[in-house]
């Protein structure tokens, strides 16, 4: 058991080194601190007041029916403005983007099932202006038990376009 814990800690340390932005490292460190010795923290462990500087680039996503569907619980202001719509309360499958890019939903499903962080680059569309740009998305699982995630915390790093900053 101790070897498994050491292996997991080594994987997370290596994962942290791959993060290119300070905000990503800050969020991962926060998640790790809230997790403690558990596999992942719960939603109750996450206090938005402790993440004020990151909130515009964050999303909370409900895992519904064991990952069969995902619902936007909270969408940060920068994320909503960058997409040209506020998706709060709606399901992924209501949007053409997720039907056109099923690999994005597959990544959310993977994090929900494996309860391990994921960093991915994806294209991001602004429906209002018809523009597209690349973002890096950090996905972190949240769950009340050790078996599976029931919510995901997502951070978006806008790599180019009008919403990019560092």
C-alpha positions in Angstrom: 0.0 0.0 0.0 2.8 2.4 0.9 4.4 1.8 -2.5 1.1 2.6 -4.3 0.9 5.9 -2.3 4.5 6.7 -3.3 3.8 6.0 -6.9 0.8 8.2 -6.9 2.7 11.1 -5.2 5.5 10.7 -7.8 3.0 10.8 -10.7 1.4 14.0 -9.2 4.8 15.6 -8.8 5.7 14.8 -12.4 2.3 16.1 -13.5 2.9 19.4 -11.6 6.1 19.9 -13.4 4.3 19.8 -16.8 2.0 22.7 -15.8 3.2 25.8 -17.6 1.2 28.5 -15.8 1.4 29.8 -12.2 -2.4 29.7 -11.9 -2.4 26.0 -12.8 0.3 25.2 -10.2 -1.6 27.3 -7.6 -4.8 25.4 -8.3 -3.2 22.0 -8.3 -1.4 22.8 -5.0 -4.7 24.0 -3.5 -6.4 20.7 -4.7 -3.5 18.6 -3.2 -3.7 20.5 0.1 -7.5 19.9 0.3 -7.1 16.3 -0.7 -4.7 15.4 2.1 -4.2 11.7 2.1 -7.4 11.0 0.2 -7.6 10.2 -3.5 -9.4 13.6 -4.1 -11.0 16.3 -2.1 -14.8 16.7 -2.0 -16.7 19.7 -3.3 -17.3 20.7 0.4 -13.5 21.0 0.8 -13.3 23.7 -2.0 -14.0 27.2 -0.8 -14.5 29.7 -3.7 -13.5 32.5 -1.3 -10.0 30.9 -1.3 -9.8 31.0 -5.1 -11.0 34.5 -5.8 -8.1 35.3 -8.2 -8.8 32.1 -10.2 -12.6 32.2 -10.3 -12.9 33.9 -13.7 -11.1 31.0 -15.4 -12.8 28.2 -13.4 -15.7 25.9 -14.0 -17.4 23.4 -11.7 -19.0 20.5 -13.6 -21.4 18.0 -12.2 -20.8 14.3 -13.1 -24.3 12.9 -13.8 -25.3 9.3 -14.1 -21.7 8.0 -13.5 -20.3 10.1 -16.3 -23.0 9.5 -18.9 -23.6 13.3 -18.8 -22.0 16.4 -17.5 -23.7 19.6 -16.3 -22.2 23.1 -16.0 -22.6 24.0 -12.3 -20.5 27.2 -12.2 -18.9 29.0 -15.2 -16.3 31.7 -14.5 -16.9 35.1 -16.0 -13.8 34.9 -18.4 -14.9 31.4 -19.5 -18.5 32.6 -20.2 -17.3 35.7 -22.0 -14.8 33.8 -24.1 -17.4 31.3 -25.3 -20.0 34.0 -25.9 -22.6 32.4 -23.6 -23.2 31.4 -20.0 -23.8 27.7 -19.9 -24.5 27.5 -16.2 -27.1 24.8 -15.4 -27.0 23.2 -18.9 -25.7 19.9 -20.1 -22.7 19.4 -22.4 -24.8 17.4 -24.8 -27.0 20.5 -25.4 -24.1 22.2 -27.3 -22.9 21.4 -30.8 -19.3 21.8 -29.7 -19.4 18.7 -27.6 -21.0 16.7 -30.4 -18.3 17.9 -32.9 -15.5 17.2 -30.4 -16.4 14.1 -28.4 -12.8 13.7 -27.3 -13.4 16.7 -24.9 -16.3 14.9 -23.2 -14.2 11.7 -23.1 -11.5 13.6 -21.2 -14.0 14.7 -18.6 -15.3 11.1 -18.4 -11.7 9.8 -17.9 -11.0 12.2 -15.0 -14.4 11.3 -13.4 -13.6 7.6 -13.6 -9.9 7.6 -12.8 -10.0 10.4 -10.2 -6.7 11.7 -11.6 -5.9 15.2 -12.8 -5.6 15.8 -16.6 -4.1 18.6 -18.6 -5.2 19.0 -22.2 -5.1 21.6 -25.0 -8.3 22.2 -26.9 -9.8 24.6 -29.3 -12.2 27.1 -27.8 -15.0 28.8 -29.8 -16.7 32.1 -29.2 -20.2 31.7 -30.7 -20.9 35.4 -30.5 -17.9 36.5 -32.6 -17.2 33.3 -34.6 -13.6 33.2 -33.3 -11.5 30.2 -32.2 -8.4 29.9 -30.1 -6.4 27.4 -28.1 -6.8 26.9 -24.4 -5.1 24.6 -21.9 -7.6 22.9 -19.6 -6.7 21.5 -16.2 -9.3 19.1 -14.9 -9.3 18.1 -11.2 -11.7 15.5 -9.7 -13.8 16.1 -6.7 -15.7 13.4 -4.9 -17.3 12.4 -1.6 -15.9 8.9 -1.7 -12.7 7.3 -2.9 -14.3 5.4 -5.8 -15.2 8.1 -8.3 -15.6 11.8 -8.8 -19.0 13.4 -8.7 -17.8 16.8 -9.7 -14.9 18.2 -11.7 -13.0 21.5 -11.2 -11.7 22.9 -14.5 -9.3 25.7 -15.0 -8.8 27.4 -18.4 -5.6 29.0 -19.5 -6.2 31.0 -22.7 -3.1 30.6 -24.8 -3.9 33.1 -27.5 -6.7 35.4 -28.4 -8.4 38.3 -26.6 -8.7 36.3 -23.3 -5.1 35.3 -23.0 -3.0 36.7 -20.1 -0.2 35.7 -17.9 
